[in-house]
Amino acid sequence: MTQRAKRLDHLPAYPMAEIPAIKRRLLQTGVDLIDLGAGDADFAPPEVAVEALARAARDPAMSRYGFQIGLPAFREAAAAYLRRRFGVTVDPFTELQPLIGSKEGIAHLAAAVLDPGDVAIVPAPGYAVYHGGTVLAGGEPHLAPLTAGTDFLLELDTVPPEVIRRARLVYLNYPNNPTAAVAPREYLERTVAFCRRHDLVIAYDNPYCEITFDGYVAPSILEIPGARDVAVEFHSLSKSFCMTGWRLAWAAGRAELIAALAGIKTFVDTGPFLAVQAAGAAVLARAEELVAPYVARFRERRDAMVPALRGQGFDCATPRATMYLWIPLPEGVPSAGFQRRALEDAGVVTLPGSGFGAGGEGFFRVALTVGTPRLIEAAERLGRVLAAV
Ligand SMILES: Cc1ncc(COP(=O)(O)O)c(C=O)c1O
C-alpha cells in the first residue's frame, strides 16, 4: 500500500483492539484469566433461537441472498415487539430495517445523514462506533462530555451554538454503555424538542432496553411525542438474548431516514443470513418471556459484584440497567495504567474509561459476563491492584 486514506488518522483507538492479543499471550503462559471486558455474557442463547436456526438452515430458500428486504417475518416480529413493548407502531417495510448487528447500522447511518464537514455530536465516554462512523463518513465529531455531575446525560444546550448550527446528527444511548446511566422521560422530551428545533437527527442506540432492574422499564425514544420526525432507534438481539455472534438487529424510525440507511447498505452488504432472521423472529415473538431469566441472572451478578467491589475499596454505584459497572478510580490513578495492571498482574480483563474517549478518564468498566464466584474472585484481585497503585 503506498498511502492509506488520511481519514484513518482521525479514527480513535478502538478500546478493545489490543486485548485479544494480550489475552492470548497470558493464556499461553497459563494465567487464570477472568474476562470482564467485552459486553458478551457467558449465557447460552435461547433454545427457541437454536431450534429455529437449525430448522431454517435446512430450508434451501434460506441460503439465498436476503437483500435489504430480508425475511418479512423478521420485520413483522420486530414491529410487533415495538408495538407490544413500547406502544410504538411502525410500518415493518418502510419504517424498519434489518441490520447485521446494530454496530453495522449505527456506522452506516452516519454515511446516510452526514455530508463531508457536517458535525455529529458524540457522547464521550461512548460506544466507539459513534465517533468512528462519523469519521468514516467524512463528518466531524464533536465530543460532548458525559459527567457524573449531570447523571451522564448528554445536555445539548451545553454544546456551543456554532457547533449546533453545523450539526446534523446526535448519538444518544440510554441505558448507557459504559456509564450504565438511564434517561428520565423529561430529559428525552426536552432533547427531542431541541433536536426538532435545530433539525438534528437522533441516532438512539437502545441495545440495553431489556436489561433493567428494580422495576425500572426503559423506554423507546419513539414513545416521545415528536421523536418520530427526527429519530432512528437501534435495537439488537445481541445483549437481550445473548446472541452477540449471530449478528442480528434492526433500526426503526422515520421512513426517509430508514430508506437512506437501506440505500447505503445496498452498496455494502446483502443483509443478515435469512436463517438467523427466522431465529430472530421466533425469539422476538416471545421476547419478554425469554429475556426475564437473563435479567434475573444479571441482577444476581450485579448484587454480588457491587458489594464485593465496595469491600475492596471501590466506590461502585448500583446500576439500574445494563450489564456494566462504571467505577471511579482514586484521584490521579490513570485508567489505562490501572487496566494494564489489572490485566498483566491480576489476570482480570476490564476496560479503561479512557478507551471510551477522553471523558472516560478516571473510571474503569466491568462487564458482568461471568458467574458470581468468578466475579468475586475478580473483585478480590482488583482490590489487590488498587492497594498497590
Ligand atoms: C451501546 C452499544 N451499541 C451497540 C452495540 C453493538 O451491538 P451489536 O452486537 O448489535 O452490533 C454495543 C455493543 O457492545 C453497545 O454497547
The ligand as a MOL file (V3000), in Angstrom:
LIG
                    3D

  0  0  0     0  0            999 V3000
M  V30 BEGIN CTAB
M  V30 COUNTS 16 16 0 0 0
M  V30 BEGIN ATOM
M  V30 1 C -24.0600 0.9230 23.1500 0
M  V30 2 C -23.8750 -0.1710 22.1660 0
M  V30 3 N -24.4470 -0.0710 20.9660 0
M  V30 4 C -24.3270 -1.0420 20.0450 0
M  V30 5 C -23.5880 -2.1810 20.3080 0
M  V30 6 C -23.4370 -3.2050 19.2150 0
M  V30 7 O -24.2420 -4.2900 19.3540 0
M  V30 8 P -24.4680 -5.2890 18.1440 0
M  V30 9 O -23.9580 -6.6130 18.6380 0
M  V30 10 O -25.9410 -5.2730 17.8750 0
M  V30 11 O -23.6810 -4.8060 16.9720 0
M  V30 12 C -22.9550 -2.3190 21.5380 0
M  V30 13 C -22.1320 -3.4940 21.8080 0
M  V30 14 O -21.3660 -3.5460 22.7490 0
M  V30 15 C -23.1260 -1.2920 22.5000 0
M  V30 16 O -22.5690 -1.3740 23.7010 0
M  V30 END ATOM
M  V30 BEGIN BOND
M  V30 1 1 1 2
M  V30 2 1 2 3
M  V30 3 2 2 15
M  V30 4 2 3 4
M  V30 5 1 4 5
M  V30 6 1 5 6
M  V30 7 2 5 12
M  V30 8 1 6 7
M  V30 9 1 7 8
M  V30 10 2 8 9
M  V30 11 1 8 10
M  V30 12 1 8 11
M  V30 13 1 12 13
M  V30 14 1 12 15
M  V30 15 2 13 14
M  V30 16 1 15 16
M  V30 END BOND
M  V30 END CTAB
M  END
